[in-house]
Amino acid sequence: MDENRMWQRLAAEFLGTAFLVFVGVGSVPALAMARGNEPFTGSELGFISLSFGAVVIGTVYVFGYISGNHINPAVTVALAATGKFPWRDVPGYLGAQVLGAVAGSFAIIAVLGQHASELGLGVAAYGDIPVWQAFTAEFIGTFLLVFTVFGVIHRKAAPGFAGIVIGFIVFAAIIPVAPVTGASINPARTTGPMLVQSLMGGTVAWEQWPVYVIAELAAGVAAGLLFGLISRTQADRTSLTEALTEQETRA
């Protein structure tokens, strides 16, 4: 069978998420080192967004045919909630993604040094704004991402462009969301840097963690369900009925 084993798929999720965090999140302290204590300019925010978008494009084409390149628990849970991914594989994927984010965060410190942690390690956090505003920002950013993922993997989607489209939507979504919450739009990207920053003795606003993760997971499920609602045709319903009938027959 031309299908990768589970350990291979988990390794791909681990590496893909590690690459995402090292390149994307790592661009934040890297630019901060170059600027000192000066706040980021609009063009520098663009460079950070481009770093995230570029690494997503790369990982889609490198790992997509192995594991699907979810590299984001919001994507994994959304796919499972809509019947496109088995729930039994969800815990393994989520674990691999979070561990990959932790590894990517340690890699940032290994390359940039302890100063990266002193500069915040790119940990996503929001300032003096209402919780609902932070929740809304992460919800909308994640919704855009997951909705796009569902669009490019649809059976009618043009083949070959998934990586580019997803990378560009990540780039675009970060621009308006980053000034509010840092634009994590990924529970693994939220969690990994927070864990490592805590281990390195840095200050982490853990009370904000549920706001990020709940918003991101809820947005993923909402995006998947809404896309299914507006895209499903009679052919899709027939295929689903046949698949369920076949499962009942086997049982």
N, C-alpha and C positions, 0 to 999 in steps of 0.2 A: 504493500500500500504506500502511495506517495503522500504520506501524512506524517508530520513531525510528532515525535513523542512528547508527552507532557513536560518532561524535564527540559526539553529543548525549547518549548514554547515559554516556559517560565524563565529560562535563561535569557530568551529574547526580550521578554518584558522587563526583566531586571536590567539588562544592558541598555535597552532603549530609554528607560526612565532615568538611568544614571547619566546617559549622554545628554538628555534633555536638561537635567538639573545642572550638570557641570557647565554646559555651554550657555544655556539660557540664564539660570540663576547666577552662574559665575560671572556673567557679563556685568552684573550690578556692582559687586565689590571691585571688579577690575576697573570699571570706569570711575568709581569713587576714589580709587587710589590715584588715578591720573589727575583728578580734579581737586584732590584735597578735601576740604570741608565745604566746597562750593556746591550748591544745589544743581541737580541735573537740568540741562537746557532741553528744549523741545527736540532738537536734533539728536541729543544723546538718548532721550527716551525712544526715539526712532531706532537708534542702533541696538538698544536692548530688545525692542520688539522684533527687530530683524534677526537678532541672534536666536530668539525663541523660534521664529518662523522657519529659519534656515535649518536648524537642527531637527525640527519636526519633519520637514521635507525629506531630509536625509534618512531619518529612522523609518519613515513609511516605506521607502524603497528598499532599505536594508533588512528590516525585520517584518514587514507587512505580510510576506508570504509564509513566514514561520509561525507567528503568533497572532497576526492581525494588527500588531503594533498599537494596542490600546494605549499603553503607557499613561493611563489616566483612569482611576477608579470610577469617575463619573461616566466614562464611555463604557466600561465593563458592566457596571450595574444597569445602565440604560439598555444595553444590548440584551442582558439577561431578562430585564423587566418586559421587554417586547418579544421575547421568545427567539431571539437571534443568537443566543449564547447560553450554554447549559449552566444552570445555577450551581451544579456540583463543582464546576471549575472556577467559580468566582473567588472563593477564599484564597486559592493558590495564586491567582492573578493579582489580587489586591496585595497579598503578602509580598510577592515579587516586586510589585511597583513601589511599595513603601520602602523595601530594603534597597531597591535601586536608587531611590531618591536619597536615602541615607548615604549610600556609597558615593553618589555624585556630589553630595555636600562635603564629605570628607575629602574627595578629590580636589575640590575648590581650595580647601585649606592646605592640602599637600602641595599644590602648585603656587598659590598666592601667599601662603604663610598665615600665621596667627593674625596678622593685620586684617585679613578678610573677615574673621570673626569679630574683631574690634569694630569693623565698619558695618556690622549687622548681618553679614553672610547672605544678603539678599532675602532675608526672611520676610514673608508677606505680613503686613500689619497695617492697620488703619489708625488714624489719629483722632482728633477731637470732633467726631461726627456721630450722628445717631446710628445705633446698631442696624436699624432697618435700612439705612442708606448703604452701609457696607454690605449687608445681605443682598440688597437689590443689585448692587454693582457686580458682585460675584455671580449672582443668579443669571443676570443678563449675559455676562461674558461667557459663562459656561454654556448657557443655552445656545448661543450663537455657534460655539464650537461643536457641540454634540449634534445639533440640528444639521450642521454642514456635513459631519461625519456620516450621518444616516443618509444624506442626499447622495454623497459620492459613492457609497457602497450599494445603492439601490440597483436592482437588476437592469433598469433602463438608463442608468448613468453612463456617460461617455467613458470608455475604459482608458486607463493610463494616466489620468490627471489627478487622481486622489491625493497624492502627496503634495503636489503644488497647490491645489485648492485648500487643503487643510492647513498647510503652512502659511498661506496668505491670510486665511481667516484668523489664525492665531496672531499673526502680525497686526492685523487690523483691529481685533478685539482688545488687544493690550493697550492701544493708544488712548481710548477714552476711559478705560477702567483703572489703569495703573495709577493715575494721580489720586484715586480714592482709596484703593485697597492694595495696590501693588500688582493687581491682576494675576492672582494665582491661577484661577479657573481650573484647578486640578488638586484633588485632595492629597495625592502623593507629594506633589510639589509643595503643598502647604505643610505637610507633616515632616518630611525628611529634613529640610533645613532647620525647622524648629527643634527637632530632637538633637541634631548635631550642635546647634548653637547653645542649647542647654548643657550638653555634655562638655562643651568648651568653656563653660562658665559665663556665657553671655546672658543678657536679659531677654526673656521671651514672654510675650503677653499671651499665655496659654488660655486665658479666659476668652480670647478671640477665636481660638481654634474651632469650637463648635459652630460659630457663625459662618466661617469659611466652608467647613466640610458639609454642613447641612445644606447650605445654599447651593453648593456645587453638585452634590448628589441629587438633590431635588430638581435642580435645573436639568440635569442629564436625563432623568426619568421623564420629566415633562416634555423635553425636546423630542425624545424618542416616541412617546405616545402621540404627540401632536403631528409629527412627521408621518407616522403610520396612518393617522386619521385623514390627512389631506392627500396622501399618495396612494392609498390602497385601492385597487381595482377589483372587479369581480374575479379576474384571473387569480389574484393574490388570495382572495377568500376561498376560491375553489382549491387552490394548492394547499392552503392551511387545513381545510377540511379533510382532504385526502391524506395529508400527513398525520393528522390526529386519528383518522380511521385506521391507518396502517399501524400506528402505535398500539391502538386498542386491540387489533387483530393479533399482533405479536404477543401482547400481554395475555 
